Amino acid sequence: MRGIKFVKEREEAIRLRIKGLSIGRIAKHLGINQSTVSPWLKDVELSRKQKDKLKRDWREGLIKARFKAVEWHNAQKAGRLAEARKQSDAVLENLDLDNPDILDLALAFLYFGEGFKSNDETGIGNSDPLILKTFLYILRKNYKIDTQKIRCELYLRADQDGDAMKRHWSKELDIPVENFKQVNFDKRTIGSKTYPAYHGVCSLRCANVAIQRKLINISRDFCERLLLRV
């Protein structure tokens, strides 16, 4: 009985192949492994038109497969991002964001990575407004610094509009545009087009060097004490 079934399936496979179907589609249609179907069809000659159609179908199938792969990877990434967000929320829920010590520790590590350390002042420079806003927030909250008096400086690419960038950062950081005393242009970028989303690097400075010293000591002492526990 099994042999008779295979005879019928082989005849059906040949019939479908003559119609121009691919071996893969035929195997799927019959519910048989492609390795079993393929030898049945080796002597079936296809016309040029049929071969061209198979090539087109193969290309279209490849494109669809790629789209599906991208969708799968995007779905996986979205799941990982959601899990990371969940873990982040769990950590932050355990922190008192009004606690001055926690704010100082956060600012200390922000300063440890991004702050000015060679000058006798407390300052930071970055292209990310979130970093600069956090810096300003904690200076106001913990040190009662009047951030409206912060001195600002911009570092831009050659093709950027200095006045426009002053207005952008002034609005972004809620600092008077008059506080942006100096704009520096990188001559190395002449002839190179700047992406619209890039607004240069903004540096913020206040004269209080005592804050810098405190923050650097917090970050370094924290790391050293942590490592002593190992």
C-alpha positions in Angstrom: 0.0 0.0 0.0 2.9 2.3 0.8 4.4 1.8 -2.6 1.1 2.6 -4.4 0.8 5.8 -2.4 4.3 6.8 -3.4 3.5 6.1 -7.1 0.5 8.4 -6.9 2.5 11.0 -5.1 5.3 10.8 -7.6 2.8 11.2 -10.5 1.3 14.2 -8.7 4.8 15.6 -8.1 5.7 15.3 -11.8 2.4 16.9 -12.8 3.0 19.9 -10.5 6.6 20.2 -11.7 5.5 20.4 -15.3 3.2 23.2 -14.2 6.3 25.1 -13.1 6.1 24.7 -9.3 9.3 24.6 -7.3 10.5 21.4 -5.6 10.0 22.9 -2.2 6.4 23.9 -2.9 5.7 20.4 -4.3 7.2 18.7 -1.3 5.2 20.9 1.1 2.0 20.3 -0.9 2.5 16.5 -0.8 3.7 16.4 2.8 6.9 14.6 1.9 10.5 15.5 2.5 12.1 17.5 -0.2 15.0 15.0 -0.4 12.4 12.3 -1.3 10.7 14.4 -4.0 13.8 15.8 -5.7 15.0 12.5 -7.4 11.5 12.0 -8.9 11.8 15.3 -10.8 15.4 15.2 -12.1 14.3 14.2 -15.6 11.5 16.8 -15.9 12.5 19.5 -18.3 11.2 23.0 -17.7 10.7 25.7 -20.3 12.7 29.0 -20.2 9.5 30.7 -19.1 9.0 28.3 -16.2 12.7 28.6 -15.1 12.4 32.4 -15.1 9.2 32.1 -13.0 11.0 29.8 -10.6 13.8 32.4 -10.2 11.3 35.2 -9.6 9.5 33.1 -7.1 12.7 32.3 -5.4 13.7 35.9 -5.2 10.3 37.0 -3.9 10.5 34.2 -1.3 13.9 35.3 -0.2 12.7 38.9 0.3 9.7 37.7 2.3 11.9 35.5 4.4 14.2 38.4 5.1 11.2 40.6 6.1 10.0 37.9 8.4 13.5 37.6 9.9 13.6 41.3 10.5 10.2 41.2 12.1 11.2 38.3 14.3 14.4 40.1 15.4 12.5 43.3 16.1 10.0 41.4 18.2 12.8 39.8 20.1 14.5 43.1 20.7 11.2 44.7 21.8 10.9 42.0 24.3 14.4 42.5 25.6 13.8 46.2 25.9 10.6 45.7 27.8 12.4 43.4 30.2 15.2 45.9 30.7 12.6 48.6 31.4 10.9 46.4 33.9 14.2 45.7 35.7 15.0 49.4 35.7 11.6 50.3 37.2 12.2 47.7 39.9 15.5 49.3 40.9 14.3 52.9 40.8 11.2 52.0 42.9 13.6 51.2 45.8 15.3 54.6 45.6 14.2 57.8 47.3 14.9 60.3 44.5 14.4 63.2 47.0 17.3 61.9 49.2 20.2 64.4 48.8 22.8 61.6 49.3 21.4 59.6 46.4 21.3 62.7 44.2 24.9 63.5 45.2 26.0 59.9 44.3 24.3 60.1 41.0 25.8 63.5 40.2 29.2 62.3 41.4 29.3 59.4 38.9 27.9 61.6 36.2 30.7 64.1 36.9 33.3 61.3 37.2 32.5 60.4 33.6 31.7 63.7 32.0 32.7 66.6 34.2 35.7 69.0 33.9 38.5 67.9 36.3 41.5 70.0 35.3 39.9 73.5 35.8 39.2 75.2 39.1 35.5 75.2 38.5 32.5 72.8 38.4 31.5 72.2 34.8 30.4 69.6 32.3 30.1 69.3 28.6 27.9 67.0 26.5 25.7 66.7 23.4 22.9 65.0 25.3 20.4 67.4 26.9 19.3 64.8 29.4 22.8 64.7 31.0 23.0 68.4 31.2 19.5 68.8 32.6 20.3 66.3 35.3 23.4 68.2 36.1 21.5 71.4 36.5 18.7 69.8 38.4 20.9 68.4 41.1 23.0 71.6 41.3 19.7 73.5 42.1 18.3 70.8 44.4 21.4 70.0 46.5 23.6 73.1 46.2 21.1 75.9 45.7 23.0 77.1 42.6 21.2 79.7 40.5 21.4 77.9 37.2 20.2 81.0 35.4 23.7 82.3 36.0 25.5 79.3 34.7 28.1 80.2 32.0 27.6 78.3 28.8 29.8 77.6 25.8 29.1 75.8 22.5 31.3 73.6 20.4 29.9 73.3 16.9 30.7 71.9 13.5 31.7 74.3 10.8 28.4 74.5 8.9 26.2 75.1 12.0 24.5 78.4 12.8 25.9 79.7 16.1 23.0 82.0 16.9 20.5 79.3 16.1 22.3 76.8 18.3 22.4 79.3 21.1 18.6 79.7 20.9 18.2 75.9 20.8 20.2 75.2 23.9 18.8 78.2 25.7 15.3 76.8 25.2 16.3 73.2 25.9 18.1 73.9 29.2 16.0 76.9 30.3 19.1 79.2 30.5 19.1 82.8 29.2 20.6 83.0 25.7 22.8 85.8 27.0 24.7 83.2 29.1 26.1 81.6 26.0 29.2 83.8 25.8 31.3 81.8 23.4 30.8 79.6 20.3 33.7 77.5 19.0 33.7 76.0 15.5 35.6 72.9 14.5 37.5 73.8 11.4 38.3 70.1 10.7 34.6 69.7 9.7 34.6 72.2 6.9 33.0 70.7 3.9 31.3 68.0 5.9 27.5 68.1 6.3 26.0 68.0 9.8 23.0 65.8 10.6 20.0 67.9 11.4 19.5 66.2 14.8 23.0 67.1 16.0 23.2 70.4 17.9 26.8 70.4 18.9 28.3 70.1 22.4 27.2 72.4 25.2 29.4 73.0 28.2 28.0 74.4 31.5 30.3 76.0 34.1 29.9 77.5 37.6 32.7 79.0 39.6 32.3 76.8 42.6 35.3 74.5 42.6 34.3 73.0 46.0 31.4 71.1 44.4 33.8 69.6 41.9 36.2 68.4 44.6 33.4 66.9 46.6 31.9 65.0 43.7 35.2 63.6 42.6 36.0 62.4 46.1 32.5 60.8 46.4 32.9 58.9 43.2 36.5 57.7 43.9 35.9 56.9 47.5 32.8 54.9 46.6 34.7 52.8 44.1 37.6 52.2 46.5 35.3 51.3 49.4 33.3 49.0 47.2 36.4 47.2 46.0 37.7 46.8 49.6 34.7 44.6 50.3 35.7 42.0 47.6 
